[in-house]
Amino acid sequence: MAANQLWRWRALTLDGELQSGALWATCREAAFTALMHKALHPLTLTRCSPRHRWQANHCYEVFSQLATLLQAGITLSDSLQMLAQQHPLTQWQALLQSLADDLSEGSAFSEALKKWPNVFSPLYVSMVKTGELTGKLETCCRQLAQQQKSQQLLNARVKKALRYPLIVLTLAVAVVLAMVTLVLPEFAAIYKTFNTPLPLLTRMVMGLATFIEEWLMVLVVLLLIPALLVYSLRRDPRWQRVSQRILLQMPAVGSLAKGHRLGQIFTVLSLTQQAGIAFLQGLESVEETTQNRYWQEIVHAMREEVERGSPVWSAFQNAAVFTPLCIQLVRTGEISGALDIMLANLARHHTEHAFQQADSLAALMEPVLLIVTGVIIGTLVVAMYLPIFHLGDAMSAG
C-alpha cells in the first residue's frame, strides 16, 4: 500500500467560489479524484511535507474535544469537520477531514482510524469500536483521552528523572574537557619557566591533560561508537530484551522503570475492562500498544495461558514480573467479579508510585551529582592554583 502524502489545493466550487485546503492522498491523481468527488475543480495542487511529527498529545486532545462535541449533541461527522477547521496544524486538518469523509461514505469510525496506524494505536481502534457497539462513544472517547493524557504525563516525568543525570554529567564532562584542554596548558607554560618541582596532584592532572589532548579524537570516537551502536539497535528485538533485563536489575532506576511499565499495563487493562472489552482482547491491546519486545513477550505468554483456560491471576503469577500485591488483587477481583475495579486500583497505585519514584530519584540524584561535579571541578582548580603557593615560597627563599 502506497504511503499517503500531504497535498495543498486551491479549487473552484460549482458556484465559482474559490476554496483552499489540504488533503492526504497517495498520488496526484488520487488527490485530483478526491477533489472532483467533492464537486471541486482543482486549480493548483502542490505536494508538501508535514512540518510536525504525529504527537500523542494531539491525539488525546482531539479525542477530548470530540467527546465534548458529542456530549453537546453534534453528530460525529460534523464534530470531525469542526475539529478539522479549528486545528492549527495542516496535517491534522487534512487527517480529520479525511476521517469525516470516510464517515460520509458509510465507513465506521473505528475502520477509518485503522487507516492511520502511525497516528492512532490499536487501543484507540478498540475503544472506539467498543463505543460504537455499546452506544457510548462519547464516554469511551473521554476515558481514552484521560488515560492517554495521564500516561503521557507519567512518561514525561520518568524521562525527565532519567534524563537529568545524563544532562548534568554531560555538562560536567564538557567543563572538565574545556579546563583540561584550554586552561591547564596556559598554566603549564607558566610553570615551566620556574625550576621548582610541582606538587604531585598538579603533575597528575597535567599528565591527564596531556593524555586527553593527544588522544582526544580517539576518546571521542570510543565514546561515540557505543552511543551509535545503541541507537542503531534500539529497534532490534534481541537488544530490547537484553537492555530491558539490564535496566530492571539496576538499583533505583530499575524499580522506576518496572513501576512505569506496570502502570501502563494495568491502565490499559482497566480502561478496556471499564469499556466492556473482553479481558483477552484487553491483553491483546496491551501487547499491541507496548513497544518493547521484552514486555510484549510477557503479555503474549499471559494471553496464551488465559486462552488455554488458566485463571487470570495464575497467568500474572507465572509471568514473574508482577508484585504479590498485583497477584493478590487480581485474584480477589477475579473471584469476586470485580476485576475491573481491582485493575483500576492497581493502575492508580502503580501510576502514583511511579510519579513518587521519579520525584524521589530526581531529588536523590541532584545532590549526588552536585557533589560529584564539585569534587571534579574543585580538584582541577586546586591542582591549578596549588603550585602558586609553592612558587611563592621558592621565590621568598631565593
N, C-alpha and C positions, 0 to 999 in steps of 0.2 A: 504494500500500500504506500502510495507516494505521500511524502510529508506535506502538511499544509504550509502555505506561505501567506504572508500578510500583504494585502493589496489596498492601496488608496484609490478611490474612484471619484469622479465627477460625472454626473449624468443628468439627463432631462426627463421629466415625467411626461405623461401623455398630455398634460395641460401646458407643457412648456416651462414648467418651473425647474430651476436649477437646484440640484441637491448634491451633497458630497458626503463621504463617509469612508468606512474601511470594512473589509471582509476577509475571511480566511478561505482560501481555495488552493487546490493542488497545482494549478497552472493558470495561464492567462485565459485559455479557452473556457475553463471551468468558471473562472470569475466572471467572464463576459456572459456566459449562460445564466449564471445566478442572477445577475443584474437584469437581464432580459426577462427572466422568470418573474421578477418583481415589477414588470412593466416600466423599466427604466432603460433609457437609451444612453449607453456609455459614451462620454466624450473623451475622458482620459482615464487610463488605468495604469498605475505605477506600482511596481513591487517595492516594498520597503522592509527593512529589518526591524524587529521589535527592539525597543530601547531598553526594556527591562526584562529580567527573568521572571518566570512564574513563581510567585512567592506565596507561601502558605497563609500569611496574614490577609492577603487579598481574598483568598478562598473563603475563610471563615467570616470576613467582613461582608462579602457578598451574600452568604447564606444567612447571616444575621439580619441584614436588610431585607432579604427575601422573606424571611419568617414574619417580619413586621408588616410587610405589604400584604402577605397572605392573610394575616390576622385582621387587617383592615378591610378584607373582603374583595381585594383586587385579584383578578384571575392570574394564574401562573404565567401565561404568555405575556399579558400586559405588564406584569411585575418585572419580567426579564427585560422587556423593551424599555421600561422606565429606568432600570438599573443601567442598561447599555447607554442611554442618553446622558446619564449623570456621572458615569465612571470617568475619572481623569485620564486613564491610560487607554491609548488607542487599541492596543491588542486585546484588552478586556472588553472594550466596546464591541469589537468585532466578534469576540467569542460569545458574549451574552446575546448579541443579535442572532448569531448562528443557532444558539440554543432555542431562542424564541421562534426562529424559522422552522426548526425541526418540530417543535410542538404544533405549529400551524399546519404542518403537513401530516399530523396524526401520530407522530412518534411520542413514545413515553419519555418523561423527563429523565428517568434512570438510563434509558437506552441512549438518549442524547449525550448524557455525561460520559458514557462508555467510549465515545469517540475521542475523548480528550484524556487518555490515561496519564499523560505527563503533567496534567493540571489537577485532575481530581483522582484521588486514591480510590481503591476498591471500597474503602469504608464509606465514602460519600455515596457511591452507587448503591451499596447495600442499604444504607439508611434511607435514601430517597425511595428505593424500591419498596421498602417496608412502609414508608409513609403513604405511598400510592396504594398499597394493598389494604392498609388499615384506615385510610381516610384521614390520617393525622400528619399530613405532610408538613404543616406549619410547625407542629411540635417537634417532629424529627429534625427539621432544619435548625430550629433553635437549639435543641440539645447538641446537635453536631457542631454548631458554631461555638457554643460554650465549651465543649470538650476540646476542640481544636485550639481555641484561644488559650485555655489553661495549659494544654500540652506545649504550646509554643513558648509560653512564659517559663515553664519548667525547663525546656530545652535551652532557652536563653540564659537562665540562671546557672544551669550546670556548666554550659560552655564558658560563661564568664568566670566561674570558680576555677575551671581547669586552665583557662587562657591567661589568667592574671599572673601566675608564677612564671609562665613562659615569657611574658612581656617584660617583667621585672628582670629576669635573668638575662634576657637578650640585651636590655639596656645596660646592665652591669657589665656584660662582656664587651659591649661597644665602648663603654667608658674606659675599661681596662686596656683594650687594644689601642685606643687613642692616646692614653697616657704612656703606654709602653713604646709605641712607635713614633710619637711626636714629641712628648715632653722629656722622657728619660734620655734620649740621645743628646739633647741640649745640655742636660746636667752632666752626662758622661764626658762631653767635650770639655766642660769647665773643670771637672775633677782630674782630667788627665794632665792639666797644666801644673798640678801640685805633685810632689813626690811623697805625699802622705798616704799610707795604706788605708783603704776603705773598709768600713765595717762589713762583717760577714753578710748581714741582711741586704745591704746595698749591693754587694758583689753578686749575691744570688739573684736579686731582682734584675740587675743589669745583664747577667747571663741569660735569664729568661727572656729579656727584651731582645737580646741579640739573636737568640734562637728563633723567636717569633718573627723577627724582621727578616731573617734569612729564609725561613720556611713558611712564610705567611700564605703563599699561594697553595702550597701543598696542604696546609692545615685547612684552608677554606674548601679545597676540593674534597678532603676527607670528611668534612662536616656536611657538605652538600650531597655527597653520594648517598648516605643513609636517608636523608630527607627526601631526595628524589625517588629513591627506591620505595620508601613507604608510600609516597604519593602515587606512584605508578601501580602499586599493589593494593591500593585501598579497596578496589572492587573485586579482587581475587577472593574466591570463597575460602581457600585454604589459609590465606593470610588473615581473613576476618575471624576464622576460628581461633587461630593461634594468638592473634593480638587481643581478642576478647578474653581468652583464658588468662593471658598475662595481666590484662587490665584488672580483671576481677580478683587476682591474687595480690594486687598492690594494696598497701595499707592506706586507709582513709579514702583514697581515690577509688579503689575497688568497691568499697561499700557504697559510695555515692553513685557510681555507675550502675551497680546492681539495683539499688533502690529506684533510680531513674527508670531503668528498663522495666522493673516490676510495676511501677506506677503506670507506664504506658500500656502494658498488657492488661492490667485489671481495669483501667479506664475504658479501653475499647470493649472488653467483655461486659462491663457494666452497662455501657451505652447500648450495645446490641441487645442485651437481655431486657433492658427497660423498654426498648422499641419493639419487643416481641419476636426478635430473631432467634432461631434455634441456636443452642449452645455450640453445636458443631459448626454451624455457619459463622458464629462469632469467632471461634478459633481460626477458621479459615480467613476471616477478615484480619485477625491479629497477625497471622502468618504473612498475608499479602502486604500489610502496612509496615511490617518490621523489615528494615533494610539490612540488618546484619545477619549473615548466614548462620552464625552460631545460634542465635536465638530463633531463627526460622526453623532450624532442625529440631530444636527442643519443642517448639509449639507443634510442628508437624508430627513428631513422635507422640505427643499428647493426644492429638486429634485421631491418629490411627488407633491408639489404645482405647479411646472412648467409642470409636466406631466398632471395635471388637466386643463391646459390651461391658467394659470395665467402668467402675464408678468414677465420677469426675474427680473426687478427692484422691483416689488411687493414682490417677494419671498425674496429678500435681505432685504427689509424693514420690513417684518414680522418676520425675524429671530432675530431682536432686538439686534444684536451684531455688526452690521456694522455701520460705521460712516455716517453722512449725505453726506460727500464727496463721499463715496463709492456708495451710492444710487443714487446720482445725476449723477455721471459719467456713471454708468451702464445704467441708464435711457436714458441719452443722446446717448450713444453708441448703445443702442437697437433701438432707434427711427431713428438714422442717418445711421444705418447699419455698424457702425464702432466699434462693440462691442469688437473685438479682440484688437484694438488699445487702447480702454479705459481700458480693463483688463490689458494690458501691462503697461499702465501708473500707474494704481493702484498697480500692483505688484512692480514696481520700487519705487513708493512713499513709500509703507509700508516697503519694504526691507531697503531702505536708512534710513527711520525714525527709524526702529528697531536698525540699526547699531548705529545711533546717540544716541538713548536712552541707549543702552548698554554702550557706551563710557561715557555718562553723568553719568550713575548710578555708574560706576566704579570710575569716578573722584569725585563724591559726597561721596561715601562710604569710600574712602581711608582716608581723613582727619578725618571723624567722628569716624572711627574705631581706628585710631591712638590716638585721644583724649580720647576715652573710655578706651583703653588699657593703655594709660599713666596715667589716673586717678586711675585706679585699682592698677596698679603696684606701682605708686607713693604713694598711701595711705598705702600700705603694707610696703614700705621702710620707710616712715615717722613713722609708728606705731612701727617698729622695733628699730629705732635709737632714737626716742624721749625720751625714758627713760634714755638714756645715759647722756643726759644733766641734768636731774633731779638727777641722781645718783652723778654726779659731784658736783652739788650744795649741796647735802646732805653731801658728804664727806668733802667739804670745810667748811660747818657749823660745822661739828663734829670736 
